[in-house]
Amino acid sequence: MSELDPEDLKIITLARSARARTGAAEGAAVRDTDGRTYAATTVALPSLRLTALQAAVAAAVSSGAEGLEAAAVVTAAEAVDEASVSAVRDLTADAPVLRADGSGALRETV
């Protein structure tokens, strides 16, 4: 597998850090079209449920992002769930979604 772009490695690292900090099942980070990054973890409250990637996209949108360059999810799951990918696609149809394992190794690009 080819070496990751440094900016993609950065969002994987941010996602890993968010996941480790909270002990969440998933961590995610996105990079908007201005190069700003946003990280989040799974939200599981009685009245609000968001995947980590949905939460990262929400943080980006609420900060004024109009599009995404890339997204990353750190998870033990075998795939990025459809709701997470849909949140990214709502902003940018062709932004790559990187799925990495807990060590930060890239497992797939959606």
C-alpha positions in Angstrom: 0.0 0.0 0.0 1.4 3.4 -0.8 2.3 5.9 1.8 -0.4 8.2 3.2 -0.5 11.8 2.4 0.7 13.8 5.5 -2.6 15.6 5.7 -4.6 12.3 5.6 -2.3 10.9 8.3 -3.0 13.9 10.4 -6.8 13.3 10.4 -6.3 9.6 11.2 -4.1 10.7 14.1 -6.7 13.2 15.3 -9.4 10.5 15.1 -7.2 8.0 17.1 -6.5 10.7 19.7 -10.2 11.5 20.2 -11.0 7.8 20.5 -8.3 7.2 23.0 -9.1 10.3 25.1 -12.7 9.2 25.6 -12.6 5.5 25.3 -15.2 5.6 22.6 -15.8 2.8 20.1 -15.0 5.1 17.2 -13.1 8.3 16.6 -13.3 10.4 13.5 -11.9 13.6 12.0 -12.6 15.6 8.9 -10.6 18.2 6.9 -12.7 20.9 5.3 -11.9 22.7 2.0 -10.1 25.4 3.9 -7.8 22.9 5.5 -9.3 23.1 9.0 -9.8 19.9 10.9 -12.5 18.7 13.3 -12.4 15.6 15.5 -15.2 13.8 17.4 -16.2 10.5 18.9 -19.4 8.5 19.0 -22.2 10.3 20.9 -24.5 8.0 22.8 -26.9 10.0 25.0 -30.4 9.0 25.8 -31.7 11.9 23.6 -29.0 12.0 20.9 -27.1 9.4 19.0 -24.4 10.2 16.4 -21.7 8.2 14.9 -18.2 9.7 15.4 -18.1 10.7 11.7 -21.6 12.3 11.9 -20.4 14.3 15.0 -17.2 15.4 13.2 -19.2 16.5 10.1 -21.7 18.4 12.4 -18.7 20.2 14.1 -17.4 21.2 10.7 -20.8 22.4 9.4 -21.5 24.3 12.6 -18.1 26.1 12.2 -19.0 27.2 8.6 -17.4 24.4 6.5 -19.0 24.3 3.1 -17.2 21.2 1.9 -14.8 18.4 2.9 -11.5 17.3 1.4 -11.3 14.1 3.4 -12.6 12.2 6.4 -11.2 9.5 8.6 -12.7 6.9 11.0 -10.8 4.9 13.5 -12.8 1.8 14.4 -12.6 -1.9 15.0 -15.6 -2.4 12.6 -15.1 -4.1 9.3 -16.7 -1.1 7.4 -17.7 2.5 7.8 -21.5 2.5 8.4 -23.8 4.0 5.8 -25.0 6.8 8.0 -21.4 8.1 8.5 -20.6 8.0 4.8 -23.9 9.7 4.0 -23.0 12.6 6.3 -19.8 13.2 4.4 -21.5 12.8 1.0 -24.1 15.4 2.1 -21.3 18.0 1.9 -19.0 16.6 -0.7 -19.9 13.7 -3.1 -16.4 12.5 -3.7 -14.5 13.2 -0.5 -12.5 10.0 0.5 -13.5 8.4 3.7 -10.5 6.6 5.3 -11.1 3.6 7.6 -8.2 2.9 10.0 -7.9 0.4 12.8 -6.9 1.3 16.4 -3.2 1.3 15.5 -3.8 3.9 12.8 -3.2 1.5 9.9 -5.3 2.3 6.9 -7.7 -0.5 6.1 -9.8 0.9 3.3 -10.8 4.1 1.5 -14.5 4.5 0.7 
